[in-house]
């Protein structure tokens, strides 16, 4: 049975957000992928970091993307949809791991709404294995240390499980690939020691974040002596956020498709 467009559930993408315009391009790329894969669905975005929303608003930036979506929190997006009479929603997480941000999303008040949740990028063992498979063509050659840069959570180590599992997989399969978190485990200090004691003559950073924002610019590629680039002391390059990578984002798009199917 064909479903009329007006009956299609609203898609809400929940992302941490970024205050950097160039990094926001990765989120916009994913927005394009979502709308192309699921035509006829109304697609909204919610920024889960109140700090990012406030920072953008203070700078006078009230919309994002070329289609000028309002920059709002998840609570505000839900309130708007209630006023519009929309009740059937799929909330697709645009987070990498099922960590603190995703838990806050799930705990957000949804009274009057029928919300189904699409899981983050690296939720299951199958997700992580597929992630390594589709990302591996981007790994550097044998003389290049490839470091996958995750966010992590220092205060809640249980939320680092997917990054730890990812690290175990790449360490068993690739001599030159490592995972390090800005906060918590896997710790960059261990990677630093391994790289410095090896034969590598350059480093390639791959952000394991949808948008390569503040952490990548400062903690990883910054000019401060404590940045990862400076500590390694090797020529370094850094890729863009994962949101611009169609092969990787296919994992999230599949999560979204599975969640949408719950309505039919």
C-alpha positions as CSV (number, residue, x, y, z in Angstrom):
1,X,0.0,0.0,0.0
2,X,1.4,3.4,-1.0
3,X,1.7,6.0,1.8
4,X,0.7,9.5,1.0
5,X,3.5,12.0,1.5
6,X,1.6,13.9,4.2
7,X,1.3,10.6,6.1
8,X,5.1,10.0,6.1
9,X,6.7,10.4,9.5
10,X,8.8,13.6,10.1
11,X,12.5,12.9,10.3
12,X,14.4,14.8,13.0
13,X,18.2,14.6,12.9
14,X,19.8,15.2,16.3
15,X,23.5,16.3,16.3
16,X,25.8,17.8,18.8
17,X,26.4,20.7,16.4
18,X,29.4,22.9,15.6
19,X,30.1,26.6,15.6
20,X,32.6,26.4,12.7
21,X,31.1,27.2,9.3
22,X,33.5,24.9,7.4
23,X,32.7,22.0,9.8
24,X,29.0,22.6,9.5
25,X,29.4,21.7,5.8
26,X,29.8,18.0,6.8
27,X,26.4,18.2,8.6
28,X,24.8,19.8,5.5
29,X,26.3,17.0,3.3
30,X,24.5,14.5,5.5
31,X,21.3,16.5,5.4
32,X,21.5,16.2,1.6
33,X,22.0,12.5,1.8
34,X,19.0,12.1,4.1
35,X,16.7,14.1,1.8
36,X,17.8,12.3,-1.3
37,X,17.4,8.8,0.3
38,X,14.0,9.6,1.9
39,X,12.2,12.0,-0.5
40,X,8.8,13.3,0.7
41,X,9.7,13.3,4.4
42,X,9.9,16.6,6.2
43,X,13.5,16.7,7.6
44,X,14.3,18.9,10.7
45,X,17.5,19.2,12.7
46,X,18.0,19.6,16.4
47,X,21.3,20.7,18.1
48,X,21.8,18.7,21.3
49,X,24.4,21.1,22.7
50,X,22.8,24.0,24.4
51,X,26.2,25.7,24.5
52,X,26.5,25.5,20.7
53,X,23.0,26.8,20.2
54,X,23.7,29.8,22.5
55,X,27.1,30.5,20.9
56,X,25.6,30.6,17.4
57,X,22.7,32.7,18.4
58,X,25.0,35.2,20.2
59,X,27.0,35.5,17.0
60,X,23.8,36.3,15.1
61,X,23.6,32.9,13.4
62,X,20.0,31.8,13.6
63,X,19.9,29.4,10.7
64,X,22.1,26.7,9.2
65,X,22.6,25.1,5.8
66,X,21.7,26.6,2.4
67,X,18.0,25.8,3.1
68,X,18.2,28.0,6.2
69,X,17.0,25.7,8.9
70,X,16.4,27.3,12.2
71,X,19.1,26.5,14.8
72,X,17.1,25.0,17.7
73,X,17.4,22.5,20.6
74,X,15.5,19.2,20.5
75,X,13.0,20.5,23.0
76,X,12.3,23.5,20.7
77,X,11.9,21.3,17.6
78,X,9.5,19.0,19.4
79,X,7.4,22.1,20.5
80,X,7.3,23.3,16.9
81,X,6.1,20.0,15.6
82,X,3.4,19.7,18.3
83,X,2.1,23.1,17.2
84,X,2.0,21.9,13.6
85,X,0.0,18.8,14.6
86,X,2.8,16.4,13.7
87,X,2.8,13.4,15.9
88,X,4.8,10.7,14.1
89,X,8.5,11.2,14.3
90,X,11.7,9.4,13.7
91,X,14.6,10.8,15.8
92,X,17.8,9.8,14.0
93,X,20.9,10.3,16.1
94,X,23.8,11.9,14.2
95,X,26.2,11.0,17.1
96,X,29.0,8.5,16.7
97,X,28.6,6.5,19.8
98,X,25.6,5.8,22.1
99,X,27.0,8.0,24.8
100,X,25.9,10.9,27.0
101,X,24.4,13.0,24.1
102,X,22.3,10.1,22.8
103,X,21.1,9.2,26.3
104,X,20.0,12.8,26.8
105,X,18.1,12.6,23.5
106,X,16.3,9.5,24.5
107,X,15.4,11.1,27.9
108,X,14.0,14.3,26.3
109,X,10.2,14.8,27.0
110,X,8.1,13.5,24.1
111,X,4.5,13.9,25.5
112,X,2.0,14.0,22.7
113,X,4.4,12.5,20.2
114,X,5.1,9.0,18.8
115,X,8.9,9.0,18.5
116,X,11.0,6.1,17.2
117,X,14.7,6.3,17.7
118,X,17.5,5.6,15.1
119,X,20.7,4.6,16.8
120,X,24.1,6.3,16.5
121,X,26.8,5.4,14.0
122,X,28.8,2.8,16.0
123,X,26.1,1.1,18.1
124,X,26.5,-2.6,17.3
125,X,29.5,-4.8,16.6
126,X,28.2,-5.1,13.0
127,X,28.2,-1.3,12.7
128,X,31.8,-1.1,13.8
129,X,33.0,-3.8,11.5
130,X,31.3,-2.2,8.5
131,X,32.7,1.2,9.6
132,X,36.3,-0.2,9.4
133,X,35.6,-1.8,6.1
134,X,34.3,1.3,4.4
135,X,36.8,3.7,6.0
136,X,39.9,1.6,5.4
137,X,40.6,2.9,1.9
138,X,41.3,6.2,3.5
139,X,44.0,4.8,5.8
140,X,47.6,6.0,5.0
141,X,50.4,3.8,3.7
142,X,52.8,1.8,5.8
143,X,55.0,4.9,6.5
144,X,52.0,6.9,7.7
145,X,50.5,6.6,11.2
146,X,46.7,6.9,10.8
147,X,45.0,8.1,13.9
148,X,41.2,7.9,14.2
149,X,40.2,10.8,16.5
150,X,37.1,10.2,18.6
151,X,35.5,12.4,21.2
152,X,35.1,10.0,24.2
153,X,33.9,10.7,27.7
154,X,36.3,11.0,30.6
155,X,33.6,11.2,33.3
156,X,31.6,8.1,32.1
157,X,34.0,5.5,30.7
158,X,31.2,3.1,29.9
159,X,30.3,5.4,27.0
160,X,33.7,4.7,25.4
161,X,32.9,1.1,24.7
162,X,32.4,1.5,21.0
163,X,35.7,3.4,20.6
164,X,37.6,0.8,22.6
165,X,36.1,-2.0,20.4
166,X,37.0,0.0,17.3
167,X,40.6,0.3,18.5
168,X,40.8,-3.4,19.1
169,X,39.6,-4.2,15.6
170,X,42.0,-1.8,13.8
171,X,45.0,-2.7,16.0
172,X,44.5,-6.4,15.1
173,X,44.2,-5.7,11.4
174,X,46.5,-2.8,10.7
175,X,50.0,-2.1,12.0
176,X,49.7,1.7,11.3
177,X,46.1,2.5,12.5
178,X,45.2,3.7,15.9
179,X,42.2,5.1,17.8
180,X,42.5,7.9,20.3
181,X,39.8,9.8,22.2
182,X,40.0,13.5,23.1
183,X,38.5,12.5,26.5
184,X,39.0,9.2,28.1
185,X,39.9,5.9,26.5
186,X,41.5,4.9,24.2
187,X,44.0,7.5,25.4
188,X,46.2,9.5,23.1
189,X,49.2,9.0,25.3
190,X,49.4,5.3,24.4
191,X,49.2,6.2,20.7
192,X,51.9,8.9,21.1
193,X,54.3,6.3,22.6
194,X,53.6,3.7,19.9
195,X,54.1,6.2,17.0
196,X,57.2,7.8,18.4
197,X,58.8,4.3,18.9
198,X,57.9,3.3,15.3
199,X,59.2,4.0,11.8
200,X,56.4,6.4,10.7
201,X,57.5,9.6,9.0
202,X,54.0,11.3,8.8
203,X,50.6,11.2,10.4
204,X,47.1,11.2,9.0
205,X,44.3,12.2,11.4
206,X,40.7,11.0,10.5
207,X,38.0,12.6,12.7
208,X,35.6,10.0,14.1
209,X,33.1,12.9,14.4
210,X,30.4,14.0,12.0
211,X,31.8,17.5,12.0
212,X,35.4,18.3,12.5
213,X,35.0,21.3,14.8
214,X,36.6,22.7,17.9
215,X,38.3,19.5,19.1
216,X,39.9,18.7,15.8
217,X,41.0,22.3,15.2
218,X,42.5,22.8,18.6
219,X,43.2,19.5,20.5
220,X,44.3,17.6,17.4
221,X,45.6,20.0,14.7
222,X,46.2,23.1,16.9
223,X,49.4,25.1,17.2
224,X,49.5,24.7,21.0
225,X,52.4,22.5,22.2
226,X,49.9,20.2,23.8
227,X,48.0,19.5,20.5
228,X,48.4,16.0,19.1
229,X,50.1,17.3,16.0
230,X,52.7,19.2,18.0
231,X,53.3,16.3,20.4
232,X,53.9,13.9,17.5
233,X,56.2,16.3,15.7
234,X,55.5,14.8,12.3
235,X,54.1,16.3,9.1
236,X,50.3,15.9,9.5
237,X,47.1,16.0,7.5
238,X,43.5,15.8,8.7
239,X,40.4,14.7,6.9
240,X,37.0,16.4,7.1
241,X,34.1,15.2,9.3
242,X,32.4,11.9,8.6
243,X,29.2,13.6,7.6
244,X,30.7,14.3,4.2
245,X,31.6,10.6,3.6
246,X,28.7,8.8,1.7
247,X,30.1,5.3,2.4
248,X,30.2,5.9,6.2
249,X,26.9,7.7,6.3
250,X,25.3,4.8,4.6
251,X,25.4,3.1,8.1
252,X,23.4,5.9,9.6
253,X,21.0,6.0,6.6
254,X,20.4,2.3,7.1
255,X,19.6,2.9,10.8
256,X,17.2,5.5,9.7
257,X,15.5,3.2,7.1
258,X,15.1,0.5,9.7
259,X,13.5,2.9,12.2
260,X,11.1,4.4,9.6
261,X,10.0,0.8,8.8
262,X,8.6,0.6,12.3
263,X,5.7,2.8,11.2
264,X,4.5,0.4,8.5
